[in-house]
Amino acid sequence: MPDRNPFTVEEARTFVARVESLFMPWNIEGLLAGFTDDCIVRFGDMPEFRGKAALEKLFRSRSERQKDYRLRKQFRALMGDTIANYWEGEWEDRLSGAKMAGRGVEIWVMRDGKIAVWEAAFNTNQAGKPSAMGLS
């Protein structure tokens, strides 16, 4: 990827597709290369954290727990230095053996062609089970 932020919708769509491809199979080094050294991560209900070392721990723990991870990302918007995407994923939980599914929205604030801020809001649930939110 260039050392500049995506300027066009097509460049942003390509960036989202590239990130998606790095999750299957887990290419942790490739994923980390797409983030700034001082990145800020707000991931689900986890406390905010900063930096590639903490991000690597997240990626490694997820890759160890999520067997056969399958991910689909869809570009949603580009506004200045910010990209939004929607994602859906499926995997098997290595600890419980349960089939899992998740979906969510990500906002990436870019700097010099890399993700400087990653905000992810999402839900996960055992596949085929009622919503964990208690709604039907």
C-alpha positions as CSV (number, residue, x, y, z in Angstrom):
1,M,0.0,0.0,0.0
2,P,1.2,3.6,-0.6
3,D,2.5,5.7,2.2
4,R,-0.5,8.0,1.9
5,N,-4.1,7.6,2.9
6,P,-6.7,6.4,0.4
7,F,-8.0,9.4,-1.5
8,T,-10.8,7.8,-3.5
9,V,-13.6,5.4,-2.8
10,E,-11.9,2.7,-4.9
11,E,-8.6,3.1,-3.0
12,A,-10.5,2.8,0.3
13,R,-12.4,-0.2,-0.9
14,T,-9.0,-1.8,-1.9
15,F,-7.6,-1.1,1.5
16,V,-10.5,-2.7,3.2
17,A,-10.2,-5.8,1.0
18,R,-6.5,-6.0,1.7
19,V,-7.1,-5.9,5.5
20,E,-9.8,-8.6,5.1
21,S,-7.3,-10.8,3.2
22,L,-4.7,-10.6,6.1
23,F,-7.2,-12.2,8.6
24,M,-7.6,-15.4,6.6
25,P,-5.3,-17.1,7.5
26,W,-4.0,-14.9,10.2
27,N,-1.1,-12.9,8.9
28,I,-0.2,-11.0,12.1
29,E,2.9,-9.4,10.7
30,G,1.0,-8.1,7.7
31,L,-1.8,-6.8,9.9
32,L,0.6,-5.0,12.2
33,A,2.4,-3.4,9.3
34,G,-0.9,-1.7,8.5
35,F,-1.0,0.2,11.8
36,T,1.0,3.1,13.1
37,D,3.4,2.4,15.9
38,D,1.4,4.6,18.2
39,C,-2.0,3.3,17.2
40,I,-5.0,3.7,19.5
41,V,-7.4,0.7,19.7
42,R,-10.9,0.8,21.0
43,F,-12.1,-2.8,20.4
44,G,-15.5,-3.9,21.6
45,D,-15.8,-3.8,25.4
46,M,-12.0,-4.0,26.0
47,P,-10.3,-1.0,27.7
48,E,-8.7,1.3,25.2
49,F,-5.0,0.4,24.5
50,R,-2.2,1.9,22.5
51,G,0.7,0.7,20.4
52,K,1.7,-2.3,18.2
53,A,2.9,-4.5,21.1
54,A,-0.6,-4.5,22.7
55,L,-2.2,-4.9,19.3
56,E,0.0,-7.9,18.6
57,K,-1.2,-9.5,21.9
58,L,-4.8,-9.0,20.8
59,F,-4.2,-10.5,17.3
60,R,-2.2,-13.5,18.7
61,S,-4.9,-14.3,21.4
62,R,-7.7,-14.1,18.8
63,S,-5.8,-16.2,16.3
64,E,-5.2,-18.9,19.0
65,R,-8.9,-18.9,20.1
66,Q,-10.7,-18.5,16.7
67,K,-10.3,-21.7,14.7
68,D,-11.1,-21.5,10.9
69,Y,-11.8,-17.8,11.1
70,R,-13.8,-16.6,8.1
71,L,-14.3,-12.9,7.6
72,R,-16.1,-10.7,5.1
73,K,-15.6,-6.9,5.2
74,Q,-17.7,-4.4,3.2
75,F,-16.5,-0.9,2.6
76,R,-19.1,1.7,3.7
77,A,-17.6,5.2,3.6
78,L,-14.6,7.4,3.1
79,M,-14.5,10.9,4.6
80,G,-11.2,12.6,4.6
81,D,-8.8,10.4,6.7
82,T,-11.6,8.1,7.9
83,I,-12.7,4.8,6.5
84,A,-15.8,2.9,7.8
85,N,-16.6,-0.8,7.1
86,Y,-19.1,-3.4,8.1
87,W,-17.9,-7.0,8.8
88,E,-19.3,-10.5,9.4
89,G,-17.3,-13.4,10.7
90,E,-17.6,-17.1,11.7
91,W,-15.3,-19.3,13.6
92,E,-15.1,-22.2,16.0
93,D,-14.1,-21.4,19.5
94,R,-11.1,-23.5,20.3
95,L,-11.9,-23.7,24.0
96,S,-15.6,-24.7,23.9
97,G,-15.8,-26.1,20.4
98,A,-18.9,-23.9,19.8
99,K,-19.6,-22.5,16.3
100,M,-19.6,-18.7,16.7
101,A,-20.7,-15.8,14.5
102,G,-20.1,-12.0,14.8
103,R,-20.8,-8.8,13.0
104,G,-19.9,-5.2,13.6
105,V,-18.7,-1.8,12.3
106,E,-15.2,-0.5,12.3
107,I,-14.0,3.1,12.0
108,W,-10.4,3.5,10.9
109,V,-8.7,6.9,11.2
110,M,-5.7,6.8,8.8
111,R,-2.3,8.5,8.9
112,D,0.4,8.1,6.2
113,G,-1.5,5.1,4.7
114,K,-1.8,3.2,8.0
115,I,-4.5,2.8,10.6
116,A,-3.8,5.2,13.5
117,V,-7.1,4.8,15.4
118,W,-9.2,1.5,15.2
119,E,-12.6,1.7,16.7
120,A,-14.7,-1.5,16.5
121,A,-18.2,-2.1,17.8
122,F,-19.6,-5.6,17.4
123,N,-21.7,-8.5,18.7
124,T,-20.8,-12.1,18.8
125,N,-23.0,-15.1,19.6
126,Q,-23.0,-18.9,19.3
127,A,-24.2,-19.6,15.7
128,G,-27.8,-20.8,15.5
129,K,-28.7,-19.7,19.0
130,P,-31.0,-16.9,20.0
131,S,-29.5,-13.4,20.2
132,A,-27.3,-12.8,23.3
133,M,-29.2,-9.5,23.6
134,G,-32.3,-11.3,24.6
135,L,-34.3,-10.2,21.6
136,S,-36.0,-12.4,19.1
